[in-house]
């Protein structure tokens, strides 16, 4: 599938991809990359999360699953120039790997009821 096809599908047929943990939608190239992965892997979910976010929610990533690299944006850092003045500069914030919710499974059996009480039931049942 060509990138233009993915962009067209993103605009017409698909919901926006979002981070399940934060509820925030991905944007730009991240949105396109995640839509492409969803199509290629026949994922049903529009929700994505990192390994650590899944672990926090009592989920584990299924064996042999592959994440999608996303760009984390830019961060502002202060640097001292050659004249000794502080100058603010934008630098890349790095990348992270996210996994589709279809790539997760519950680990509720390993957790006590007290640990799972605040986890939404749709996560625990992987729906």
C-alpha positions in Angstrom: 0.0 0.0 0.0 1.3 3.4 -1.0 1.7 6.2 1.6 -0.9 8.3 -0.3 -3.4 5.4 0.1 -2.8 5.4 3.8 -3.3 9.1 4.0 -6.5 8.9 2.0 -7.8 6.1 4.3 -6.9 8.1 7.4 -9.0 11.0 6.1 -12.0 9.0 5.1 -12.5 5.7 6.7 -10.7 5.6 10.0 -10.9 7.0 13.4 -7.9 8.8 14.7 -5.3 6.7 16.5 -4.8 7.7 20.1 -2.9 6.8 23.2 -5.1 4.6 25.4 -3.3 5.6 28.6 -3.4 9.4 28.1 -6.4 9.7 25.8 -4.5 12.0 23.5 -4.7 11.6 19.7 -1.5 11.1 17.8 -0.8 13.7 15.0 1.2 14.2 11.9 3.5 11.4 10.7 2.7 9.4 13.9 -1.0 9.3 12.9 -0.1 8.1 9.4 2.4 5.5 10.7 -0.1 4.1 13.2 -2.9 3.9 10.6 -0.5 2.1 8.2 0.4 -0.4 10.9 -3.3 -0.9 11.8 -4.2 -1.6 8.2 -1.2 -3.9 7.5 -1.8 -5.9 10.7 -5.6 -6.0 10.6 -5.8 -4.4 14.0 -9.4 -3.6 15.1 -8.4 -1.1 17.9 -7.5 2.5 17.3 -5.8 2.6 20.7 -2.1 2.4 21.3 0.2 2.4 24.4 3.8 1.9 25.4 5.2 -1.2 27.1 5.4 0.6 30.4 1.8 2.0 30.0 0.5 -1.5 29.4 2.4 -2.8 32.4 0.9 0.0 34.6 -2.6 -1.0 33.4 -2.1 -4.6 34.2 -1.6 -5.7 30.6 1.3 -7.5 28.9 2.3 -7.3 25.3 1.8 -10.6 23.5 4.8 -12.6 22.6 6.4 -11.8 19.2 4.5 -8.5 18.9 6.3 -5.6 17.2 5.9 -2.0 18.2 5.7 1.1 16.0 8.2 3.8 16.4 6.7 7.2 17.0 8.3 10.6 17.3 8.0 12.2 20.7 8.2 15.8 19.5 10.6 18.6 20.4 11.7 19.8 23.8 13.1 23.1 24.8 16.6 23.2 26.3 18.7 26.1 27.5 22.2 26.3 26.1 25.0 28.7 26.8 26.4 30.3 23.6 30.0 31.3 23.0 29.3 34.7 24.5 28.1 33.2 27.7 24.4 34.0 27.1 21.7 31.5 27.7 19.8 30.6 24.6 16.7 28.4 24.4 16.8 25.8 21.6 14.4 23.1 20.3 15.9 19.6 20.1 14.3 16.3 19.1 12.7 14.6 22.1 13.5 11.1 20.8 11.2 8.3 19.9 9.1 5.6 21.6 7.6 2.3 20.6 3.9 1.8 20.9 1.7 -1.3 20.7 -1.8 -1.6 19.5 -4.3 -2.7 22.1 -4.9 -5.8 20.0 -1.4 -6.8 20.9 -2.1 -6.9 24.6 -3.5 -9.5 27.0 -4.5 -9.3 30.6 -2.4 -10.4 33.5 -5.3 -10.0 35.9 -4.8 -13.5 37.3 -1.4 -12.4 38.5 -2.9 -9.3 40.2 -5.0 -9.0 43.4 -8.5 -7.5 43.3 -7.0 -4.4 45.1 -4.5 -3.8 42.3 -7.1 -4.1 39.6 -10.0 -2.1 41.2 -9.1 1.1 39.3 -8.5 -0.5 35.9 -11.5 -0.1 33.5 -13.3 -3.4 32.8 -12.8 -3.1 29.0 -9.1 -3.3 29.6 -9.3 -6.3 31.8 -11.4 -8.1 29.2 -9.3 -6.8 26.3 -12.3 -5.4 24.4 
